[in-house]
Amino acid sequence: GAVVSQHPSWVICKSGTSVKIECRSLDFQATTMFWYRQFPKQSLMLMATSNEGSKATYEQGVEKDKFLINHASLTLSTLTVTSAHPEDSSFYICSARPGARTDTQYFGPGTRLTVL
Amino acid sequence: GEDVEQSLFLSVREGDSSVINCTYTDSSSTYLYWYKQEPGAGLQLLTYIFSNMDMKQDQRLTVLLNKKDKHLSLRIADTQTGDSAIYFCAGVRGNTGKLIFGQGTTLQVKP
């Protein structure tokens, strides 16, 4: 149980284009999902907290107009990197929390974004 | 705020026990977590311990929690080459539900 998927697993795009990454909880409902970014050989950096049916809460220093988050259902959150640039190249990981009574997060497999 | 620290690297021989240590500053976390990350993959929840427990054992994994010293450890018995990965400990920041991760410990298992 508690499986989270991400799609795509990797994507290469040209500078200036937008890329959408999907995060799905497959066997549970997630009122809250989180989006992280991970640089090589580093820990995870929380970008934003996404609550179903409401606006995402962004961490300090994360541009909300650059990283658009939508959490339209209890099993799906999307992260759109708009007008991507090479510095946006990174490993993006989402996680999902099955309800408000637990802090436990289950993570997706990650999406490798490379912007040329 | 919460700060979580881990040693960066541990090397052991196959069959030995591995002990990965973690210290944290915020004692309000209800749970403390251990995650495993293999190359190019997401994080796999290994185990977690409730803050009012001292120890939790799950097959080859033993978690020890010393609340007084704010020290958490993960012991892996009979370490196998498949255990080679990065291990993250994590606490929860206050009442936010946000996980705060350590830097990750790279475990290298030599045959």
Chai-1 contact restraints between the chains, C-beta under 6 A:
chainA,res_idxA,chainB,res_idxB,connection_type,confidence,min_distance_angstrom,max_distance_angstrom,comment,restraint_id
A,S43,B,F101,contact,1.0,0.0,6.0,A-B,restraint_1
A,S43,B,Q103,contact,1.0,0.0,6.0,A-B,restraint_2
A,S43,B,G104,contact,1.0,0.0,6.0,A-B,restraint_3
A,L44,B,F101,contact,1.0,0.0,6.0,A-B,restraint_4
A,I93,B,G42,contact,1.0,0.0,6.0,A-B,restraint_5
A,D103,B,Y31,contact,1.0,0.0,6.0,A-B,restraint_6
A,D103,B,V92,contact,1.0,0.0,6.0,A-B,restraint_7
A,D103,B,G97,contact,1.0,0.0,6.0,A-B,restraint_8
A,Q105,B,L99,contact,1.0,0.0,6.0,A-B,restraint_9
A,F107,B,G42,contact,1.0,0.0,6.0,A-B,restraint_10
A,F107,B,L43,contact,1.0,0.0,6.0,A-B,restraint_11
A,G108,B,G42,contact,1.0,0.0,6.0,A-B,restraint_12
A,P109,B,A41,contact,1.0,0.0,6.0,A-B,restraint_13
A,P109,B,G42,contact,1.0,0.0,6.0,A-B,restraint_14
A,G110,B,G42,contact,1.0,0.0,6.0,A-B,restraint_15
